[in-house]
Amino acid sequence: MNTGFGYDYTTRTHLLVSDEDAADFLQSQFTNELRPVEAGRCTYGLWLNVKGKVIADSYVLCEGEEQFRLFSETSESAVVAETLENHIIADDVVIESEPALVGVAIVGNMVDSVLRELNLNSPQAGRFESAEGCVVFQGRRSRAGSVEVICLSSVAAVRVRAVLSQLGVPMVSSAQMTAERIEAGYPQVPIEVGPTDLPGEGGLELDSVSFTKGCYLGQEVVARMHNLGRPQRTLFVVSGEGVVPECPLALYNGEAKKVGELRTAVARADGWVGAAMLKHRFAKVGDRLVSDLCELLVERAFRGGGGDL
């Protein structure tokens, strides 16, 4: 039986990066490995500042040796473009802001049947497929697996939505998608891990950072944290009862010591669930924390690593 759902959104980052130095330049700025440079490759990673803090995220799609397309649902195009443009020195690189596009995430074991109806091949890990005015690549949404279908035109968007409707694919809200994503352990950049945070504090070093590629912006700080062990702060899954609190929200322990910040909170059947950045020294799994608006339980580390101690 096919199970799963769809989620409709609009891209916030859509950039085209091209010219003869595009590949080398992006490799020097992006946290993940973009080589070998070959058409059809799709890589998720981060854009950092010189202090190693997380500015934005995106998928980088290689369309050829000198052309790359960048997509993100939650990071702003202007932020990514400015970050890149500030570090162009003598590089032959052109960065163009492109129109926002409709994206549809498809989650669960109905992915293959939906893609067949759309005449799209199922993408392999680290690759993207394109046809019928769409590109599709594996997403970061759910333990059940997911793909992102980016519609390159309004005509394609109408067609994708029509197919989902014909197949009876249920569509979920942003809050429902967020709850699924939190359960799966995929942090949202830049809300849950952002400009005040290092990748390792959100567990993003597990799959969004390369420790074997050449130098990139912020690499020294990221490598130092990796080599020294666990960070001083970690992103945790937290939960509470009653009304969903507005974020961000300062959090305190039983001694009235500020221990971190609630970054995200959304409703679920038994109350609400969220993501909080907390200091290890003053908070751990099983603790109850308070704010001016609510009380919450620290359930577990958002991702793997030492955060659940």
N, C-alpha and C positions, 0 to 999 in steps of 0.2 A: 504494500500500500504506500502511495506517495504521501509524505508528510513534509511540512515545512511552511514557509511563508515568504512574502516579498516585502521590501521596504524601499520606498520612493524618496529620492533626495535630489539636491542640486549641488554640483561641485563648487567648492569655493576657490580651489586652485585649479587653473587650466593654463599652463604655460607651454610654449614651444621654444625649445633651446636648440640652436643650429649653428652652422658654420664649421670651419675646419678644425678649430680647437675645442669644439663643444664636448667631445668625449673626455679629453684630458682635464678640461676645466671642471666638469661635473664630478669626475672622479676625485678631484682635489677638494671638493666641498661636501660631498655626500658621505654619510657614515657607513653605508654598506657598499659592497663590491659591485661595480658595474662592468667589470671585465670577465670574460672576453666580450668585446663590443660586437654584438650581432643582432640583426633585426629579429624582432619577436621576443626579445628578453624583457622581463618585467621584474622590477626590484623595489621592495618597500624599504624605506629608511628615513633618516632624520636630517634636518639642517640645524647646525649648532652655531653658537657664537664663539668668539675666541676663548671664552672661559668654560666652554664645554656645556653650556646651558642649552636646553631644547627650545629652539625658535619655532620650528614647524616640522611637519612630516609630509611625505608624499610617496606615491608610486612613481617610478621613473620607467617609462616605456621606450625602448630603443626601436626607432623606426628605420634606422640606417646608420652608417658610420658617422654621419654628420647631423643627425636629426633625432631629437628626443622630445617626448611629450610627458608633462608632469601633471598628475591629478591628485587632489586631496578633497575629501568631503568637509573637513573641519578646519584646515589651515588656510589662511587668506592668501590669494594670489599676490597681492601687493607686498605682503610681508616676505614671501619667498623670493619674489623678483628683486626687491630691494636688497635682501641678504646676498643674493648672487651678484647683483650689479656692483655692490660695494667692494667686491673682491676681484673684479675684472681689472687687470693691469695692462698687459700687452697682449692679451688673448684675443683671437679672432672668434668672438662669440656674439650671437644675436639672441636676445631674450624678448619674446613677444607674448603679451597678454592676450589670451584667446577668450571667446565668450564662455560664460558658465554653461554647463551641460546638464541634462537630466541623467541621473544615475539610478539604477535599480539593483539593490542587493537581493539575491535569491539564496535562501537558506534551507538546508535540509536535503533529504534524498530525492526531492523532486527536481533538483538542479539539472540532471541530464535530460529528463523529458522536456523541460522548458527550453533548454538550449537547442534540442533537436527541432522543436517547433519553430524556433527562431532562425533555423539554419546556421547555427553557430556550433563549432566544435568545442568540446570541453577542454579547457586549458590545463596544461600540465603545470606543476609547481615551478614558479620562476619564469613562466612564459605567458604571452597573451595571444589571443586569436582575434581576427577581425573579419567581418562580413556583414552584408545587409545594413551598412551604415552604423555598425556598432563595434566596440572592442570589448572583450571579456577577459577577466583574469581572476585568479583566486583571491578571496577576500580575508578579512580578519574580523569575523563577526560572531562565530558560534563554534562550539565543539562539534556540532553536527556537520560542519563544513559550509562554505558559502562561496559565491562568485559575485563579482561586480560587473554589471553590464552598463557601459557608458554609451549613451546615444549621441552620435556625432551630429545629428540634425533633429529638427522638430518632427519630421516625417518618421524617422526611426523611433523617436520617443512614443509617438502615437501608436505605432505598430507594436512595440514591446508591451505597452500597457494593455492594448487590445488582446494580445495573446495571453497575458497573465489573467485577464478577465475571463476569456473563453475557457481557459483551463481550470478556472475556479481557485486560483492561488490566492489565499487570504493575505491582505496587506496589513501591516502593523504600524503603529505610531512610533514616533521618535523615542518616547519613553519606554515602550516595549522592546524596541531594538537596543536601547541602552542597557536595560536589565539583562537581556540575552548576552550582550557583549561583556558586561561586568562578570557574569557567571562564567564566561569562557576565558576571562583573564586577558583581554586586549585593551590596554589603556588608551584613552582618547587624548590626542595631542591637538591643541596646546592647553586644554582645560584641566585634565587630570595630571598631566606631566607637561610642564611648560617652561617659560623663560626664567623661572626661579629654581629650576630643577635640573639635575644631571640625569642622563639616560639610565644609569644604574639605580637611581632612586625609584624609578618606575618599572624596573625589571626589563627595560627595553634592550639592554645589552644581550639578552638571550637570543634575539633574532633580528634586531634592527641595526646592529653595529658589527662591523668586521674588525677583528683583531689581527688580521694577517695582511691586509692591503697596505698600500703606501700611505703617506701622510694625508690628512684631511683636516679641515678647520675644527679645532677643539679636541683633536685626537689625544694630545698629551695628557689633558685632564682626565679624559675618559679612561685611558690606559692606566693612569696612576690609580684611580679608584678601583679598577678591575684587579690590579696587582696587589693592592693593599687589603682587599677583602670587602666585607659588606659595608654599605654606606651608613651614614649616621641617621638617615631617614629612609622610609620605605612607603610605598603606596599599599594601603590595606583595603579590603572589602569590609564595610561596616553596615549595620542595619539598625532600624528603629521602628517604633510603633507610632500610630497616629498620623498627623498631617505631614506631608513631605516638606522638609525645611528648604528654604531658599539658600543657595550657595553663591559665593564661598562663605564659610562659617567657621569662626575660631573654635577650637575644641580644648577642653581642660580636663585634667584628671581629678581624682578625689581630693588632692591637696591644693586645688585651684591653680595648678601649674599649667600654663599653655603648652600643649603637646603637639599641636598640629592644626590642620585645616581640612574641613569637609569640602571636597571639590565638586562632587556630583551626587545627586540624590534623586531617585525616581520611585514611583509607586510599584509595589508588587502585592500579591494576594494577602500576605500576612503583615502588611505595613509598608516599609520602604527599604531600599537597599542603595548603597552609595559607595563612593571611593574617597578615601581620606589619606592625605600625606601626613605621616606621624613620625615622631622621634623615637628611636628604639629605647633610648635611655629612660623614657618616662611612660611608654605605652607598649603593650604586648597583646597577643591574641588572648581573648577571654576577658579583657578589661572592659569596664563600662566608663564611658566618657560623657561629659556634659557640655552644653553650650547655653546661650541665652534662650534658645528656642526648643531644645530637645535633649533627650538622653539617648545614647546609642551603645551598641555592642560591637567590639572589634572581633570580626569573625575569622579572618585569615589574611595572609599576604595576598595581594592582588595577583602576583605571579610567583614563580618558584624562587628559591634562594633563601637567604638567612632572615628574611623579613617575618617569618612565622615563629621565630623564637620568643 
